[in-house]
Amino acid sequence: MTRVVVWVIVLLAVGCEKPPVDPLENATPSPNASILPAPLSSAGQPAAETPLVAGASSGRPVDSAGKVASADAGVAVPEPLRGDQALDEDALPQRELTGVTLDGEWRLADLPLPAKAPEVNAAGLEAARKLTAPRMTIDLASAGRMRIIFESRALPLGEGTEIRSRTDRYGHVVVWPNGSRYRVLPPGAVRTVLGERRVDAIPLVRAQSSGKTDGARRAGFATKRWELVTRTGKLLLEQARIVGAGEGGALFCRFLAELVSIDPSAAPCTADDVPLRASYTWPQGGSTAFEVVTVSDRVEFAAERLLAPPSGSEFMTAGLPPEAGGIFLTREELMAFRSRPLDVGAAPLPGAPDEGIVLRNATDSLRYAFLDAIPLAWVLPNREQWVIGPPRGRYLFQWRTFLGDAVDPAVTVDLPARIVVGMGPEGGKEK
């Protein structure tokens, strides 16, 4: 009887046992998967704007109509960087990366031609022009990294300074020339860094767009052109399809679009599309452009050169490289502007130095001084810069901003001189 009871209990247990079940993935999406990033700016979207393709640059998929799909698709949405927070160590695998390298130059509009005179040394001016040409080299890794290298004395950031970007973050990182320090640029800060040498994130918006059309042939590539308009300016962006640039091309597109306050999540930036020319026109008048001259594809990069931030670098919350300076040419290089000094006969104006030129910036923004169409120096707001070297004589002089959104008419000056731009301490125009 005892055996019968035991067998009955065993049979009941077997009948009640559930068959093994295959492990199930979590069918409930993460709360973060359906939460779009907070707006990057307080400015609203223009009512008449045309939707733009966010594509790979925003990390969000797009449908056949170019509209941003739901974040529920599981693609990571880039996080906006904060200027007051250091970045975690970059998890980029330590291996060789492939991509594309661009060499380009800023094209400054409305530069006056120097006067032709016997004492004007054309060779000296041409040498100075080459030394101060505003060149940049851009490395684009298909894995989603970008490095912009400043290759000129006359750019707002010092020669050898880098801007690095990564596809999982909105914003950028400024790296000091020796790689020992870095500073975070939140989304919207690119404009003030290049235009004013300060980190101040301006409001970002979506742009009005005329749509994509055929562009000119650039650096051997056919391009497509976008016309993008915001309250702060108009951008004509010409991009080429270069297989191998990957997400790096989208990062460079985001960088250029931020100069006219375009939200990086709404810029027309996709993988393998590489900007070859960006032309800017400003509401106040004036313009500038960045143009790629050469393209080197199938380039290999060492991963440590693209880390954002660089390994072992110190996080900074103030300052930009260089921390001092602003004069682009040596005394000897400036002396070569003329084959000999010229006595113009007129007495120097009050405040003029015994030699050279004193530059006074009485405006509230950084200004560049040009002498015979050569960038001489940048001068911080409400500061002076004394430049020694140009021989006595007559020159063509111009004040302007680096991005060309403020350009004064060129004037003839006799050196030595003191030249002022802006309002004086009494509220009137300084003389």
Secondary structure, 3 states (H helix, E strand, C coil): CHHHHHHHHHHHHHHHCCCCCCCCCCCCCCHHHHCCCCCCCCCCCCCCCCCCCCHHHHCCCECCCCCECCHHHCCCCCEECCCCCCCCCCCCCCCEEEEEEEEEEEEECCCCCCCCCCCECHHHHHHHHHHHCCEEEEEEECCCEEEEEECCCCCCCCCCCEEEEECCEECEEEECCCCCEEEEECCCCHHHHHHHCCCCCCCCECCEEEEEEECCCECCECCEEEEEEECCEEEEEEEEECCCCCHHHHHHHHHHHHCCCECHHHCCCCCCEEEEEEEEECCCCCEEEEEEEEEEEEEEEEHHHCCCCCCCCEEECCCCCCCCCCECCCHHHHHCCECCCCCCCCCCCCCCCCCCEEEEEECCCCEEEEECCEEEEEECCCEEEEECCCCCEEEEEEEECCCCCCECCCEEEEECEEEEEEECCCCCECC
